[in-house]
Amino acid sequence: MSLISQTPLDALAEELITIPSLGKTAVSNITGSTSGKIYLLEIDNTANPGEDLYLKIADTNSATTGSSAYKLKFKIAANKKQTIVFPQGYGYYSGLSVWVTKTSPLTSTTGPTSNVTIKVLVTT
């Protein structure tokens, strides 16, 4: 799985992290085990026209789908691209780990039919 990191032009945040193919397997430590704030999430679920999905975000440098506790969870509608903004920033303290599942519960391990793309705008 690849990550693309870019420096935004504006001083709002320091780094734009792109995960072009996120599925049920947690991608751990996308921020490099640093503390900071999330300012924006963009989740592209257009590859799944019939599936609502749940993006789960843990404040940890290592996560396991189905057993790691998440701090944030967002339902992403089928065939939609969704943007979530945190105007004051949402603090994290250990790094960020992310994954998506078809159902909401913590113990869910069923991934999407097609992986999604997410972008996370952060300070680190």
C-alpha positions in Angstrom: 0.0 0.0 0.0 1.4 3.4 -0.9 1.2 6.8 0.7 1.6 10.1 -1.0 2.7 13.0 1.3 2.5 16.6 0.1 3.1 20.0 1.7 0.0 22.2 1.4 0.3 25.8 0.1 -1.6 27.2 3.0 -0.4 27.4 6.6 -3.6 25.8 7.9 -1.8 22.4 8.1 1.6 20.9 7.4 0.9 17.7 5.5 -1.6 16.2 3.2 -1.6 12.4 3.5 -3.2 10.4 0.7 -3.9 6.7 0.9 -5.0 5.7 -2.6 -6.3 2.2 -1.7 -7.6 1.8 1.8 -9.5 -1.4 2.8 -10.2 -3.5 5.8 -6.5 -3.9 6.7 -5.5 -1.1 9.0 -2.8 1.3 7.8 -0.9 2.1 10.9 1.1 5.2 11.8 0.2 7.3 8.8 1.6 10.4 10.6 4.8 8.9 11.8 4.0 8.5 15.5 3.6 12.2 16.1 1.0 14.3 17.8 -0.9 17.0 16.0 -4.3 17.9 14.7 -6.6 16.7 11.9 -8.2 19.5 9.9 -9.8 17.7 7.0 -10.7 14.3 5.8 -11.8 13.4 2.3 -13.1 9.9 1.6 -13.9 8.7 -1.9 -16.3 5.8 -1.9 -17.4 6.2 -5.5 -16.0 2.8 -6.3 -18.7 1.1 -4.2 -22.1 2.1 -5.7 -24.0 -0.3 -3.4 -22.1 -0.2 -0.1 -22.1 2.3 2.7 -18.8 2.0 4.6 -17.3 3.0 7.9 -14.0 4.9 8.2 -12.4 4.2 11.5 -9.5 6.3 12.9 -7.4 5.2 15.9 -5.1 7.5 17.9 -2.2 5.0 17.9 0.9 4.1 15.9 -0.3 0.5 15.4 -3.9 -0.8 14.9 -5.6 -4.1 14.1 -8.9 -4.3 12.3 -11.6 -5.8 14.5 -9.8 -5.3 17.8 -8.2 -1.9 18.0 -10.4 0.9 19.6 -11.0 3.8 17.3 -11.5 7.4 18.4 -13.4 8.5 15.3 -15.9 6.7 13.1 -17.7 8.1 10.0 -20.4 6.5 7.9 -19.6 7.1 4.2 -22.5 6.7 1.9 -22.4 4.4 -1.1 -21.1 6.0 -4.4 -20.2 9.3 -2.7 -17.2 11.4 -1.9 -17.4 12.9 1.5 -15.4 15.7 3.1 -15.3 16.2 6.9 -13.8 19.5 8.3 -12.5 20.1 11.8 -12.3 24.0 11.8 -10.4 24.0 15.1 -8.5 20.8 14.4 -9.0 17.4 16.1 -6.1 16.5 18.3 -4.2 13.2 18.2 -1.4 12.2 20.5 0.2 9.0 19.3 -0.2 9.0 15.5 -3.1 8.0 13.3 -4.1 4.5 12.0 -7.0 4.1 9.6 -9.2 1.4 8.0 -12.7 0.9 6.5 -15.3 -1.8 7.1 -18.8 -2.6 5.8 -20.4 -2.5 9.3 -20.1 -0.3 12.3 -19.1 -2.4 15.3 -15.6 -2.4 16.7 -15.3 -6.2 15.9 -16.2 -5.7 12.2 -13.5 -7.2 9.9 -15.4 -7.3 6.6 -13.9 -4.8 4.1 -15.4 -3.1 1.1 -15.8 -4.7 -2.3 -13.5 -2.0 -3.7 -11.0 -0.1 -1.6 -11.5 3.7 -1.1 -9.2 6.7 -1.4 -8.7 8.9 1.6 -6.9 12.2 2.1 -6.1 13.5 5.6 -4.9 17.1 6.1 -2.9 17.3 9.4 -0.3 19.2 11.5 2.4 17.0 12.9 
